[in-house]
Amino acid sequence: MFGRPLSRVAPLAAGILLGLAGSTAWAQTSHRADGNLVVNGSFASGLAGWSGYQATLSLVPGFDATPAVQVTAQSASFALSAAQRQVAKTATGTSYTAGAEVRGAAGKTLCGQIREWSGQRLVGSATQCVSGDGAWLPLAPITYTVAANGDSLDFYLYEEGGAKGDVFSADALSLTTGSASPPTPTPPPPSSGLGTGLPAPLPGSNGPTYYVSTSGSDSASGSDSAPWRTIGHALASVQPGDTVLVHGGTYPDWLVASRGGTSDGMVTVAAYPGEQVTITGRLKVAADWLRFSGLDFVGQQGNSSDVLVWVDGSHDELANDSFTKSWMSAIYVGEGGSGGSVPTDVRIVGNDIESNGTHYNLDHGIYCGDCANVLIADNLIASNEAAGIQLYPDANHTIVTGNTIVRSGRFGIIVGSDGSTTSGGNLIVDNVVAYNAETGIRTYWGAAVGSGNVARTNLVYGNPQGNLVAAQDIAYSGDIQSDPRFA
């Protein structure tokens, strides 16, 4: 079975750009800049070295799925600061530049400030602020030139005009000498020019954080010191904007997520940073604005009658999860014939989807049944029973990009129709589709032929019954049939 690094290997023969990040933002840069004076600015060592001024601190998933800090106000004036000032002794005329990633509620003003101190007297400062919108935002560059020799310097973050109970999150704090801007995440477009067509990242979660542990109790408060026992209880308790961090362990829960977030704040359920969470039950996502991140879904006899995850909501996200050993398809997106709304704006990004399905021609890595405007990006999809990705029979305006799809039992990607529905307007771009048992990319029309389906600049190779099939009803352009040369 393939390991995760395979999906990060660029196809050398084609030079196609892969690597859309699997989270709330695309292609993030590294946390640490060379010469960064901020210790533990990425919170990889937890909260070590940090304190809250009239605030409590907790860990939450960061802007690139690594840890970040959440700051919860205990009074109207609150801030995040380092336990020790980052510069102990200044030199006149030296320039410093600071930056961070911050996330706050819509309308809240988040600020960063470099301060120069002579003992306990503030000598000077430089400030920059941004207005929160529920998503991660760059706060950079903040530049300051030292006024005197022998002073000290620090960089801290705060909310302007705050109120007790307000929260903001911060990640990737940096303070460097010189006037150049520290690195901040930028979303480089894929080589095909698709960047202008990618949907904006879904919002973050800006509410309280709750915790689940195998040693917890559902009658507890849900704090990190008194966690809940089951993910199901957490899903039944959340409010819009909440985050649930699940401590490591195995959870056999059959889950239905029927309480969601809003466009101002997703509900996020994520593995506690650095811990492995295995879910051996099934998950049905039956609400909108929900994110599941860093979780391992493993099929067992107990869920042999269904898929691992069924998404029947809109604006939902599966990011940086893994899916394996499902009795049927790993992920199904659709309303299931119940007459409800077709799921739209679902994101399936940065996941491992391997070795799923037991039914020939029926079970797939990702099965987008009746869905619209879905983004399927940067996933490793390997060794699934039938297709790696099936868009059928009513999948419209889906973007499939940056995926590595290999060793499927039949097809790499298939687009099709049946009955009174058809699939159209789908864009398949910059994927590696190789070594599948039958075909690479193909269509099947059991009913009306869909229109506007495009496959371009994909690398397709080693599919014995054809790499690019049915050219009369899908527009192929710039696809390369060459060995991907996996490392």
Buried (B, 14 or more C-beta within 10 A) or exposed (E): EBEEEBBEBBBBBBEBBBBBBBBBBBBBEEBBBEEBBBBBBBBBEBBEBBBBBEBEBBBBBBBBBBBBBBBBBEEEBBBBBBEEBBBEEBEEEBEBBBBBBBBBBBEBBBBBBBBBBBEEEEBBBBEBBBEBBBBBBBBBBBBBBBEEEEBBBBBBBBBEEBEEEBBBBBBBBBBBBEEEBBBBBEBEBBBBEBBEEBEEBBBBBBBBBBBBBBEBBBEBEBBBEEBBBBBBBBBBBBEBBBBBBBBEBEBEBBBBBEBBBBBBBBBBBBBBBEEBBBBBBBBBBBBBBBBBBBBBBBBBEEBEEBBBBBBBBBBBBBBBBBBBBBBBBBBBBBBEEEEEEBBBBBBBBBBBBBBBBEEEEBBBBBBBBBBBBBBBBBBBBBBBBBBBBBBBBBBBBBBBBBBBBBBBBBBBBBBBBBEEBBBBBBBBBBBBBBBBBBBBBBBBBEBBBBEEBEBBBBBBBBBEEBBBBBEEBBEBEEBBBBEBEBE
